[in-house]
């Protein structure tokens, strides 16, 4: 015998999760997402402030390279 009562619906787990409003879960998710965003910003900031040593910018190295060049003209 089928039960055609509209109040007796089978709900999926996803629909039950979407319908539930757990305030503690929402606060926890907000904190976790905030920490993730903050850690990404800090990581980008650290990389942006690292010194980069570009080759051939050292004056001692540049002058030694120029002295080794011999003109054959």
mmCIF file of the N, C-alpha and C atoms, coordinates in Angstrom:
data_MODEL
# 
_entry.id   MODEL 
# 
loop_
_atom_site.group_PDB 
_atom_site.id 
_atom_site.type_symbol 
_atom_site.label_atom_id 
_atom_site.label_alt_id 
_atom_site.label_comp_id 
_atom_site.label_asym_id 
_atom_site.label_entity_id 
_atom_site.label_seq_id 
_atom_site.pdbx_PDB_ins_code 
_atom_site.Cartn_x 
_atom_site.Cartn_y 
_atom_site.Cartn_z 
_atom_site.occupancy 
_atom_site.B_iso_or_equiv 
_atom_site.pdbx_formal_charge 
_atom_site.auth_seq_id 
_atom_site.auth_comp_id 
_atom_site.auth_asym_id 
_atom_site.auth_atom_id 
_atom_site.pdbx_PDB_model_num 
ATOM 1   N N  . UNK A 1 1  ? 0.824  -1.165 0.000   1.00 0.00 ? 1  UNK A N  1 
ATOM 2   C CA . UNK A 1 1  ? 0.000  0.000  0.000   1.00 0.00 ? 1  UNK A CA 1 
ATOM 3   C C  . UNK A 1 1  ? 0.881  1.246  0.000   1.00 0.00 ? 1  UNK A C  1 
ATOM 4   N N  . UNK A 1 2  ? 0.651  2.151  -0.927  1.00 0.00 ? 2  UNK A N  1 
ATOM 5   C CA . UNK A 1 2  ? 1.429  3.372  -1.017  1.00 0.00 ? 2  UNK A CA 1 
ATOM 6   C C  . UNK A 1 2  ? 0.872  4.429  -0.088  1.00 0.00 ? 2  UNK A C  1 
ATOM 7   N N  . UNK A 1 3  ? 1.774  5.184  0.460   1.00 0.00 ? 3  UNK A N  1 
ATOM 8   C CA . UNK A 1 3  ? 1.356  6.270  1.329   1.00 0.00 ? 3  UNK A CA 1 
ATOM 9   C C  . UNK A 1 3  ? 1.437  7.560  0.522   1.00 0.00 ? 3  UNK A C  1 
ATOM 10  N N  . UNK A 1 4  ? 0.302  8.122  0.125   1.00 0.00 ? 4  UNK A N  1 
ATOM 11  C CA . UNK A 1 4  ? 0.261  9.330  -0.689  1.00 0.00 ? 4  UNK A CA 1 
ATOM 12  C C  . UNK A 1 4  ? 0.080  10.592 0.149   1.00 0.00 ? 4  UNK A C  1 
ATOM 13  N N  . UNK A 1 5  ? 0.343  10.500 1.410   1.00 0.00 ? 5  UNK A N  1 
ATOM 14  C CA . UNK A 1 5  ? 0.213  11.646 2.304   1.00 0.00 ? 5  UNK A CA 1 
ATOM 15  C C  . UNK A 1 5  ? 1.321  12.656 1.993   1.00 0.00 ? 5  UNK A C  1 
ATOM 16  N N  . UNK A 1 6  ? 0.987  13.909 1.608   1.00 0.00 ? 6  UNK A N  1 
ATOM 17  C CA . UNK A 1 6  ? 2.020  14.887 1.253   1.00 0.00 ? 6  UNK A CA 1 
ATOM 18  C C  . UNK A 1 6  ? 2.937  15.266 2.411   1.00 0.00 ? 6  UNK A C  1 
ATOM 19  N N  . UNK A 1 7  ? 2.514  15.103 3.632   1.00 0.00 ? 7  UNK A N  1 
ATOM 20  C CA . UNK A 1 7  ? 3.374  15.464 4.766   1.00 0.00 ? 7  UNK A CA 1 
ATOM 21  C C  . UNK A 1 7  ? 4.443  14.411 5.009   1.00 0.00 ? 7  UNK A C  1 
ATOM 22  N N  . UNK A 1 8  ? 4.321  13.258 4.381   1.00 0.00 ? 8  UNK A N  1 
ATOM 23  C CA . UNK A 1 8  ? 5.299  12.187 4.552   1.00 0.00 ? 8  UNK A CA 1 
ATOM 24  C C  . UNK A 1 8  ? 6.190  12.131 3.313   1.00 0.00 ? 8  UNK A C  1 
ATOM 25  N N  . UNK A 1 9  ? 7.186  13.039 3.255   1.00 0.00 ? 9  UNK A N  1 
ATOM 26  C CA . UNK A 1 9  ? 8.097  13.087 2.124   1.00 0.00 ? 9  UNK A CA 1 
ATOM 27  C C  . UNK A 1 9  ? 9.467  12.580 2.576   1.00 0.00 ? 9  UNK A C  1 
ATOM 28  N N  . UNK A 1 10 ? 10.134 11.920 1.666   1.00 0.00 ? 10 UNK A N  1 
ATOM 29  C CA . UNK A 1 10 ? 11.487 11.456 1.934   1.00 0.00 ? 10 UNK A CA 1 
ATOM 30  C C  . UNK A 1 10 ? 12.432 12.584 1.543   1.00 0.00 ? 10 UNK A C  1 
ATOM 31  N N  . UNK A 1 11 ? 13.247 13.008 2.488   1.00 0.00 ? 11 UNK A N  1 
ATOM 32  C CA . UNK A 1 11 ? 14.172 14.110 2.244   1.00 0.00 ? 11 UNK A CA 1 
ATOM 33  C C  . UNK A 1 11 ? 15.590 13.557 2.144   1.00 0.00 ? 11 UNK A C  1 
ATOM 34  N N  . UNK A 1 12 ? 16.341 14.147 1.244   1.00 0.00 ? 12 UNK A N  1 
ATOM 35  C CA . UNK A 1 12 ? 17.734 13.739 1.127   1.00 0.00 ? 12 UNK A CA 1 
ATOM 36  C C  . UNK A 1 12 ? 18.540 14.367 2.264   1.00 0.00 ? 12 UNK A C  1 
ATOM 37  N N  . UNK A 1 13 ? 19.703 13.822 2.477   1.00 0.00 ? 13 UNK A N  1 
ATOM 38  C CA . UNK A 1 13 ? 20.573 14.344 3.530   1.00 0.00 ? 13 UNK A CA 1 
ATOM 39  C C  . UNK A 1 13 ? 20.973 15.784 3.224   1.00 0.00 ? 13 UNK A C  1 
ATOM 40  N N  . UNK A 1 14 ? 21.246 16.054 1.941   1.00 0.00 ? 14 UNK A N  1 
ATOM 41  C CA . UNK A 1 14 ? 21.628 17.414 1.550   1.00 0.00 ? 14 UNK A CA 1 
ATOM 42  C C  . UNK A 1 14 ? 20.506 18.413 1.832   1.00 0.00 ? 14 UNK A C  1 
ATOM 43  N N  . UNK A 1 15 ? 19.280 18.057 1.493   1.00 0.00 ? 15 UNK A N  1 
ATOM 44  C CA . UNK A 1 15 ? 18.179 18.992 1.729   1.00 0.00 ? 15 UNK A CA 1 
ATOM 45  C C  . UNK A 1 15 ? 17.965 19.229 3.220   1.00 0.00 ? 15 UNK A C  1 
ATOM 46  N N  . UNK A 1 16 ? 18.172 18.191 4.035   1.00 0.00 ? 16 UNK A N  1 
ATOM 47  C CA . UNK A 1 16 ? 18.047 18.382 5.482   1.00 0.00 ? 16 UNK A CA 1 
ATOM 48  C C  . UNK A 1 16 ? 19.146 19.302 6.009   1.00 0.00 ? 16 UNK A C  1 
ATOM 49  N N  . UNK A 1 17 ? 20.376 19.167 5.469   1.00 0.00 ? 17 UNK A N  1 
ATOM 50  C CA . UNK A 1 17 ? 21.466 20.038 5.906   1.00 0.00 ? 17 UNK A CA 1 
ATOM 51  C C  . UNK A 1 17 ? 21.227 21.481 5.496   1.00 0.00 ? 17 UNK A C  1 
ATOM 52  N N  . UNK A 1 18 ? 20.696 21.670 4.295   1.00 0.00 ? 18 UNK A N  1 
ATOM 53  C CA . UNK A 1 18 ? 20.438 23.027 3.818   1.00 0.00 ? 18 UNK A CA 1 
ATOM 54  C C  . UNK A 1 18 ? 19.340 23.679 4.644   1.00 0.00 ? 18 UNK A C  1 
ATOM 55  N N  . UNK A 1 19 ? 18.334 22.914 5.000   1.00 0.00 ? 19 UNK A N  1 
ATOM 56  C CA . UNK A 1 19 ? 17.218 23.474 5.749   1.00 0.00 ? 19 UNK A CA 1 
ATOM 57  C C  . UNK A 1 19 ? 17.566 23.739 7.205   1.00 0.00 ? 19 UNK A C  1 
ATOM 58  N N  . UNK A 1 20 ? 18.501 22.988 7.723   1.00 0.00 ? 20 UNK A N  1 
ATOM 59  C CA . UNK A 1 20 ? 18.854 23.190 9.135   1.00 0.00 ? 20 UNK A CA 1 
ATOM 60  C C  . UNK A 1 20 ? 19.674 24.455 9.283   1.00 0.00 ? 20 UNK A C  1 
ATOM 61  N N  . UNK A 1 21 ? 19.415 25.175 10.315  1.00 0.00 ? 21 UNK A N  1 
ATOM 62  C CA . UNK A 1 21 ? 20.168 26.395 10.597  1.00 0.00 ? 21 UNK A CA 1 
ATOM 63  C C  . UNK A 1 21 ? 20.855 26.235 11.936  1.00 0.00 ? 21 UNK A C  1 
ATOM 64  N N  . UNK A 1 22 ? 22.071 25.766 11.881  1.00 0.00 ? 22 UNK A N  1 
ATOM 65  C CA . UNK A 1 22 ? 22.841 25.591 13.100  1.00 0.00 ? 22 UNK A CA 1 
ATOM 66  C C  . UNK A 1 22 ? 23.720 26.814 13.272  1.00 0.00 ? 22 UNK A C  1 
ATOM 67  N N  . UNK A 1 23 ? 23.424 27.596 14.258  1.00 0.00 ? 23 UNK A N  1 
ATOM 68  C CA . UNK A 1 23 ? 24.152 28.846 14.469  1.00 0.00 ? 23 UNK A CA 1 
ATOM 69  C C  . UNK A 1 23 ? 25.611 28.580 14.834  1.00 0.00 ? 23 UNK A C  1 
ATOM 70  N N  . UNK A 1 24 ? 25.865 27.554 15.615  1.00 0.00 ? 24 UNK A N  1 
ATOM 71  C CA . UNK A 1 24 ? 27.235 27.244 15.998  1.00 0.00 ? 24 UNK A CA 1 
ATOM 72  C C  . UNK A 1 24 ? 28.044 26.815 14.785  1.00 0.00 ? 24 UNK A C  1 
ATOM 73  N N  . UNK A 1 25 ? 27.431 26.058 13.886  1.00 0.00 ? 25 UNK A N  1 
ATOM 74  C CA . UNK A 1 25 ? 28.133 25.620 12.690  1.00 0.00 ? 25 UNK A CA 1 
ATOM 75  C C  . UNK A 1 25 ? 28.443 26.819 11.801  1.00 0.00 ? 25 UNK A C  1 
ATOM 76  N N  . UNK A 1 26 ? 27.506 27.745 11.677  1.00 0.00 ? 26 UNK A N  1 
ATOM 77  C CA . UNK A 1 26 ? 27.725 28.922 10.848  1.00 0.00 ? 26 UNK A CA 1 
ATOM 78  C C  . UNK A 1 26 ? 28.857 29.785 11.403  1.00 0.00 ? 26 UNK A C  1 
ATOM 79  N N  . UNK A 1 27 ? 28.920 29.944 12.701  1.00 0.00 ? 27 UNK A N  1 
ATOM 80  C CA . UNK A 1 27 ? 29.988 30.723 13.324  1.00 0.00 ? 27 UNK A CA 1 
ATOM 81  C C  . UNK A 1 27 ? 31.328 30.024 13.111  1.00 0.00 ? 27 UNK A C  1 
ATOM 82  N N  . UNK A 1 28 ? 31.346 28.710 13.274  1.00 0.00 ? 28 UNK A N  1 
ATOM 83  C CA . UNK A 1 28 ? 32.568 27.942 13.082  1.00 0.00 ? 28 UNK A CA 1 
ATOM 84  C C  . UNK A 1 28 ? 33.047 28.040 11.630  1.00 0.00 ? 28 UNK A C  1 
ATOM 85  N N  . UNK A 1 29 ? 32.139 27.898 10.684  1.00 0.00 ? 29 UNK A N  1 
ATOM 86  C CA . UNK A 1 29 ? 32.508 28.004 9.271   1.00 0.00 ? 29 UNK A CA 1 
ATOM 87  C C  . UNK A 1 29 ? 33.043 29.399 8.955   1.00 0.00 ? 29 UNK A C  1 
ATOM 88  N N  . UNK A 1 30 ? 32.437 30.418 9.509   1.00 0.00 ? 30 UNK A N  1 
ATOM 89  C CA . UNK A 1 30 ? 32.900 31.783 9.282   1.00 0.00 ? 30 UNK A CA 1 
ATOM 90  C C  . UNK A 1 30 ? 34.319 31.961 9.819   1.00 0.00 ? 30 UNK A C  1 
ATOM 91  N N  . UNK A 1 31 ? 34.575 31.429 10.995  1.00 0.00 ? 31 UNK A N  1 
ATOM 92  C CA . UNK A 1 31 ? 35.918 31.519 11.569  1.00 0.00 ? 31 UNK A CA 1 
ATOM 93  C C  . UNK A 1 31 ? 36.941 30.762 10.724  1.00 0.00 ? 31 UNK A C  1 
ATOM 94  N N  . UNK A 1 32 ? 36.581 29.575 10.269  1.00 0.00 ? 32 UNK A N  1 
ATOM 95  C CA . UNK A 1 32 ? 37.508 28.774 9.461   1.00 0.00 ? 32 UNK A CA 1 
ATOM 96  C C  . UNK A 1 32 ? 37.813 29.483 8.146   1.00 0.00 ? 32 UNK A C  1 
ATOM 97  N N  . UNK A 1 33 ? 36.788 29.994 7.471   1.00 0.00 ? 33 UNK A N  1 
ATOM 98  C CA . UNK A 1 33 ? 37.006 30.708 6.217   1.00 0.00 ? 33 UNK A CA 1 
ATOM 99  C C  . UNK A 1 33 ? 37.830 31.974 6.450   1.00 0.00 ? 33 UNK A C  1 
ATOM 100 N N  . UNK A 1 34 ? 37.603 32.653 7.542   1.00 0.00 ? 34 UNK A N  1 
ATOM 101 C CA . UNK A 1 34 ? 38.390 33.839 7.866   1.00 0.00 ? 34 UNK A CA 1 
ATOM 102 C C  . UNK A 1 34 ? 39.855 33.508 8.066   1.00 0.00 ? 34 UNK A C  1 
ATOM 103 N N  . UNK A 1 35 ? 40.131 32.416 8.766   1.00 0.00 ? 35 UNK A N  1 
ATOM 104 C CA . UNK A 1 35 ? 41.523 32.003 8.996   1.00 0.00 ? 35 UNK A CA 1 
ATOM 105 C C  . UNK A 1 35 ? 42.183 31.615 7.676   1.00 0.00 ? 35 UNK A C  1 
ATOM 106 N N  . UNK A 1 36 ? 41.448 30.951 6.796   1.00 0.00 ? 36 UNK A N  1 
ATOM 107 C CA . UNK A 1 36 ? 42.007 30.564 5.495   1.00 0.00 ? 36 UNK A CA 1 
ATOM 108 C C  . UNK A 1 36 ? 42.357 31.804 4.674   1.00 0.00 ? 36 UNK A C  1 
ATOM 109 N N  . UNK A 1 37 ? 41.457 32.763 4.622   1.00 0.00 ? 37 UNK A N  1 
ATOM 110 C CA . UNK A 1 37 ? 41.712 33.990 3.864   1.00 0.00 ? 37 UNK A CA 1 
ATOM 111 C C  . UNK A 1 37 ? 42.878 34.757 4.479   1.00 0.00 ? 37 UNK A C  1 
ATOM 112 N N  . UNK A 1 38 ? 42.907 34.859 5.788   1.00 0.00 ? 38 UNK A N  1 
ATOM 113 C CA . UNK A 1 38 ? 43.989 35.568 6.464   1.00 0.00 ? 38 UNK A CA 1 
ATOM 114 C C  . UNK A 1 38 ? 45.339 34.895 6.207   1.00 0.00 ? 38 UNK A C  1 
ATOM 115 N N  . UNK A 1 39 ? 45.381 33.572 6.240   1.00 0.00 ? 39 UNK A N  1 
ATOM 116 C CA . UNK A 1 39 ? 46.645 32.875 5.988   1.00 0.00 ? 39 UNK A CA 1 
ATOM 117 C C  . UNK A 1 39 ? 47.103 33.069 4.552   1.00 0.00 ? 39 UNK A C  1 
ATOM 118 N N  . UNK A 1 40 ? 46.174 33.114 3.600   1.00 0.00 ? 40 UNK A N  1 
ATOM 119 C CA . UNK A 1 40 ? 46.551 33.366 2.206   1.00 0.00 ? 40 UNK A CA 1 
ATOM 120 C C  . UNK A 1 40 ? 47.113 34.777 2.050   1.00 0.00 ? 40 UNK A C  1 
ATOM 121 N N  . UNK A 1 41 ? 46.503 35.751 2.691   1.00 0.00 ? 41 UNK A N  1 
ATOM 122 C CA . UNK A 1 41 ? 46.985 37.136 2.615   1.00 0.00 ? 41 UNK A CA 1 
ATOM 123 C C  . UNK A 1 41 ? 48.371 37.251 3.236   1.00 0.00 ? 41 UNK A C  1 
ATOM 124 N N  . UNK A 1 42 ? 48.589 36.619 4.367   1.00 0.00 ? 42 UNK A N  1 
ATOM 125 C CA . UNK A 1 42 ? 49.901 36.663 5.027   1.00 0.00 ? 42 UNK A CA 1 
ATOM 126 C C  . UNK A 1 42 ? 50.953 35.985 4.157   1.00 0.00 ? 42 UNK A C  1 
ATOM 127 N N  . UNK A 1 43 ? 50.613 34.862 3.532   1.00 0.00 ? 43 UNK A N  1 
ATOM 128 C CA . UNK A 1 43 ? 51.572 34.166 2.667   1.00 0.00 ? 43 UNK A CA 1 
ATOM 129 C C  . UNK A 1 43 ? 51.945 35.025 1.468   1.00 0.00 ? 43 UNK A C  1 
ATOM 130 N N  . UNK A 1 44 ? 50.975 35.668 0.862   1.00 0.00 ? 44 UNK A N  1 
ATOM 131 C CA . UNK A 1 44 ? 51.256 36.546 -0.278  1.00 0.00 ? 44 UNK A CA 1 
ATOM 132 C C  . UNK A 1 44 ? 52.106 37.729 0.167   1.00 0.00 ? 44 UNK A C  1 
ATOM 133 N N  . UNK A 1 45 ? 51.805 38.290 1.326   1.00 0.00 ? 45 UNK A N  1 
ATOM 134 C CA . UNK A 1 45 ? 52.569 39.424 1.840   1.00 0.00 ? 45 UNK A CA 1 
ATOM 135 C C  . UNK A 1 45 ? 54.024 39.019 2.086   1.00 0.00 ? 45 UNK A C  1 
ATOM 136 N N  . UNK A 1 46 ? 54.239 37.818 2.653   1.00 0.00 ? 46 UNK A N  1 
ATOM 137 C CA . UNK A 1 46 ? 55.601 37.364 2.920   1.00 0.00 ? 46 UNK A CA 1 
ATOM 138 C C  . UNK A 1 46 ? 56.389 37.182 1.627   1.00 0.00 ? 46 UNK A C  1 
ATOM 139 N N  . UNK A 1 47 ? 55.753 36.602 0.627   1.00 0.00 ? 47 UNK A N  1 
ATOM 140 C CA . UNK A 1 47 ? 56.440 36.397 -0.650  1.00 0.00 ? 47 UNK A CA 1 
ATOM 141 C C  . UNK A 1 47 ? 56.741 37.740 -1.308  1.00 0.00 ? 47 UNK A C  1 
ATOM 142 N N  . UNK A 1 48 ? 55.819 38.681 -1.205  1.00 0.00 ? 48 UNK A N  1 
ATOM 143 C CA . UNK A 1 48 ? 56.015 39.985 -1.835  1.00 0.00 ? 48 UNK A CA 1 
ATOM 144 C C  . UNK A 1 48 ? 57.145 40.776 -1.188  1.00 0.00 ? 48 UNK A C  1 
ATOM 145 N N  . UNK A 1 49 ? 57.435 40.526 0.068   1.00 0.00 ? 49 UNK A N  1 
ATOM 146 C CA . UNK A 1 49 ? 58.470 41.289 0.771   1.00 0.00 ? 49 UNK A CA 1 
ATOM 147 C C  . UNK A 1 49 ? 59.807 40.565 0.864   1.00 0.00 ? 49 UNK A C  1 
ATOM 148 N N  . UNK A 1 50 ? 59.955 39.442 0.185   1.00 0.00 ? 50 UNK A N  1 
ATOM 149 C CA . UNK A 1 50 ? 61.236 38.753 0.172   1.00 0.00 ? 50 UNK A CA 1 
ATOM 150 C C  . UNK A 1 50 ? 62.168 39.446 -0.805  1.00 0.00 ? 50 UNK A C  1 
ATOM 151 N N  . UNK A 1 51 ? 63.407 39.640 -0.415  1.00 0.00 ? 51 UNK A N  1 
ATOM 152 C CA . UNK A 1 51 ? 64.344 40.250 -1.356  1.00 0.00 ? 51 UNK A CA 1 
ATOM 153 C C  . UNK A 1 51 ? 64.677 39.275 -2.491  1.00 0.00 ? 51 UNK A C  1 
ATOM 154 N N  . UNK A 1 52 ? 64.820 39.828 -3.682  1.00 0.00 ? 52 UNK A N  1 
ATOM 155 C CA . UNK A 1 52 ? 65.150 39.018 -4.843  1.00 0.00 ? 52 UNK A CA 1 
ATOM 156 C C  . UNK A 1 52 ? 66.517 39.454 -5.337  1.00 0.00 ? 52 UNK A C  1 
ATOM 157 N N  . UNK A 1 53 ? 67.432 38.497 -5.423  1.00 0.00 ? 53 UNK A N  1 
ATOM 158 C CA . UNK A 1 53 ? 68.764 38.817 -5.909  1.00 0.00 ? 53 UNK A CA 1 
ATOM 159 C C  . UNK A 1 53 ? 68.797 38.525 -7.403  1.00 0.00 ? 53 UNK A C  1 
ATOM 160 N N  . UNK A 1 54 ? 68.937 39.595 -8.170  1.00 0.00 ? 54 UNK A N  1 
ATOM 161 C CA . UNK A 1 54 ? 68.973 39.473 -9.624  1.00 0.00 ? 54 UNK A CA 1 
ATOM 162 C C  . UNK A 1 54 ? 70.416 39.296 -10.043 1.00 0.00 ? 54 UNK A C  1 
ATOM 163 N N  . UNK A 1 55 ? 70.708 38.325 -10.896 1.00 0.00 ? 55 UNK A N  1 
ATOM 164 C CA . UNK A 1 55 ? 72.101 38.133 -11.316 1.00 0.00 ? 55 UNK A CA 1 
ATOM 165 C C  . UNK A 1 55 ? 72.628 39.344 -12.087 1.00 0.00 ? 55 UNK A C  1 
ATOM 166 N N  . UNK A 1 56 ? 73.898 39.570 -11.979 1.00 0.00 ? 56 UNK A N  1 
ATOM 167 C CA . UNK A 1 56 ? 74.613 40.641 -12.672 1.00 0.00 ? 56 UNK A CA 1 
ATOM 168 C C  . UNK A 1 56 ? 74.243 42.035 -12.167 1.00 0.00 ? 56 UNK A C  1 
ATOM 169 N N  . UNK A 1 57 ? 73.724 42.152 -10.977 1.00 0.00 ? 57 UNK A N  1 
ATOM 170 C CA . UNK A 1 57 ? 73.483 43.473 -10.418 1.00 0.00 ? 57 UNK A CA 1 
ATOM 171 C C  . UNK A 1 57 ? 74.554 43.841 -9.396  1.00 0.00 ? 57 UNK A C  1 
ATOM 172 N N  . UNK A 1 58 ? 75.365 42.884 -9.020  1.00 0.00 ? 58 UNK A N  1 
ATOM 173 C CA . UNK A 1 58 ? 76.438 43.140 -8.064  1.00 0.00 ? 58 UNK A CA 1 
ATOM 174 C C  . UNK A 1 58 ? 77.552 43.905 -8.774  1.00 0.00 ? 58 UNK A C  1 
ATOM 175 N N  . UNK A 1 59 ? 77.977 45.055 -8.231  1.00 0.00 ? 59 UNK A N  1 
ATOM 176 C CA . UNK A 1 59 ? 78.958 45.921 -8.894  1.00 0.00 ? 59 UNK A CA 1 
ATOM 177 C C  . UNK A 1 59 ? 80.329 45.245 -9.007  1.00 0.00 ? 59 UNK A C  1 
ATOM 178 N N  . UNK A 1 60 ? 80.717 44.484 -7.998  1.00 0.00 ? 60 UNK A N  1 
ATOM 179 C CA . UNK A 1 60 ? 82.016 43.815 -8.053  1.00 0.00 ? 60 UNK A CA 1 
ATOM 180 C C  . UNK A 1 60 ? 82.024 42.787 -9.179  1.00 0.00 ? 60 UNK A C  1 
ATOM 181 N N  . UNK A 1 61 ? 80.951 42.076 -9.327  1.00 0.00 ? 61 UNK A N  1 
ATOM 182 C CA . UNK A 1 61 ? 80.859 41.082 -10.387 1.00 0.00 ? 61 UNK A CA 1 
ATOM 183 C C  . UNK A 1 61 ? 80.822 41.759 -11.759 1.00 0.00 ? 61 UNK A C  1 
ATOM 184 N N  . UNK A 1 62 ? 80.126 42.865 -11.868 1.00 0.00 ? 62 UNK A N  1 
ATOM 185 C CA . UNK A 1 62 ? 80.012 43.580 -13.141 1.00 0.00 ? 62 UNK A CA 1 
ATOM 186 C C  . UNK A 1 62 ? 81.361 44.157 -13.563 1.00 0.00 ? 62 UNK A C  1 
ATOM 187 N N  . UNK A 1 63 ? 82.117 44.729 -12.622 1.00 0.00 ? 63 UNK A N  1 
ATOM 188 C CA . UNK A 1 63 ? 83.413 45.311 -12.973 1.00 0.00 ? 63 UNK A CA 1 
ATOM 189 C C  . UNK A 1 63 ? 84.418 44.229 -13.332 1.00 0.00 ? 63 UNK A C  1 
ATOM 190 N N  . UNK A 1 64 ? 84.353 43.074 -12.682 1.00 0.00 ? 64 UNK A N  1 
ATOM 191 C CA . UNK A 1 64 ? 85.252 41.973 -13.008 1.00 0.00 ? 64 UNK A CA 1 
ATOM 192 C C  . UNK A 1 64 ? 84.938 41.434 -14.397 1.00 0.00 ? 64 UNK A C  1 
ATOM 193 N N  . UNK A 1 65 ? 83.688 41.404 -14.762 1.00 0.00 ? 65 UNK A N  1 
ATOM 194 C CA . UNK A 1 65 ? 83.294 40.934 -16.089 1.00 0.00 ? 65 UNK A CA 1 
ATOM 195 C C  . UNK A 1 65 ? 83.761 41.922 -17.151 1.00 0.00 ? 65 UNK A C  1 
ATOM 196 N N  . UNK A 1 66 ? 83.661 43.205 -16.894 1.00 0.00 ? 66 UNK A N  1 
ATOM 197 C CA . UNK A 1 66 ? 84.090 44.210 -17.865 1.00 0.00 ? 66 UNK A CA 1 
ATOM 198 C C  . UNK A 1 66 ? 85.609 44.208 -18.039 1.00 0.00 ? 66 UNK A C  1 
ATOM 199 N N  . UNK A 1 67 ? 86.355 43.931 -16.987 1.00 0.00 ? 67 UNK A N  1 
ATOM 200 C CA . UNK A 1 67 ? 87.805 43.921 -17.070 1.00 0.00 ? 67 UNK A CA 1 
ATOM 201 C C  . UNK A 1 67 ? 88.290 42.719 -17.869 1.00 0.00 ? 67 UNK A C  1 
ATOM 202 N N  . UNK A 1 68 ? 87.549 41.652 -17.907 1.00 0.00 ? 68 UNK A N  1 
ATOM 203 C CA . UNK A 1 68 ? 87.966 40.459 -18.614 1.00 0.00 ? 68 UNK A CA 1 
ATOM 204 C C  . UNK A 1 68 ? 87.715 40.549 -20.109 1.00 0.00 ? 68 UNK A C  1 
ATOM 205 N N  . UNK A 1 69 ? 86.966 41.519 -20.562 1.00 0.00 ? 69 UNK A N  1 
ATOM 206 C CA . UNK A 1 69 ? 86.674 41.664 -21.990 1.00 0.00 ? 69 UNK A CA 1 
ATOM 207 C C  . UNK A 1 69 ? 87.882 42.287 -22.677 1.00 0.00 ? 69 UNK A C  1 
ATOM 208 N N  . UNK A 1 70 ? 88.337 41.655 -23.717 1.00 0.00 ? 70 UNK A N  1 
ATOM 209 C CA . UNK A 1 70 ? 89.497 42.125 -24.460 1.00 0.00 ? 70 UNK A CA 1 
ATOM 210 C C  . UNK A 1 70 ? 89.059 42.524 -25.852 1.00 0.00 ? 70 UNK A C  1 
ATOM 211 N N  . UNK A 1 71 ? 89.477 43.679 -26.279 1.00 0.00 ? 71 UNK A N  1 
ATOM 212 C CA . UNK A 1 71 ? 89.111 44.168 -27.610 1.00 0.00 ? 71 UNK A CA 1 
ATOM 213 C C  . UNK A 1 71 ? 90.142 43.697 -28.621 1.00 0.00 ? 71 UNK A C  1 
ATOM 214 N N  . UNK A 1 72 ? 89.669 43.186 -29.750 1.00 0.00 ? 72 UNK A N  1 
ATOM 215 C CA . UNK A 1 72 ? 90.571 42.707 -30.797 1.00 0.00 ? 72 UNK A CA 1 
ATOM 216 C C  . UNK A 1 72 ? 90.529 43.639 -32.004 1.00 0.00 ? 72 UNK A C  1 
ATOM 217 N N  . UNK A 1 73 ? 90.360 44.890 -31.830 1.00 0.00 ? 73 UNK A N  1 
ATOM 218 C CA . UNK A 1 73 ? 90.294 45.791 -32.990 1.00 0.00 ? 73 UNK A CA 1 
ATOM 219 C C  . UNK A 1 73 ? 91.584 46.470 -33.304 1.00 0.00 ? 73 UNK A C  1 
# 
